[in-house]
Amino acid sequence: MRRDWKQIARGIAPEIPQNELEGVAAVLQALEEQFAPLRERLPYETEPALIFPCDAAGEELV
């Protein structure tokens, strides 16, 4: 399944100018192409990574 990275980027940050959007979408597409084969090798039971937001001082927010 191919993602429409321009539409995704527009949805996340609609203030991105059109000329910059082209560059962002190209980079995101290239990253997806590089990581797709790696994703296929992950075992199904592998847990997703967790992200914990931190404040500016690096302290974990609870």
Summary of the structure (lengths in Angstrom):
residues: 62
radius of gyration: 15.9
end to end distance: 36.1
largest distance: 40.6
contacts: 97
relative contact order: 0.11
helix: 52%
strand: 3%
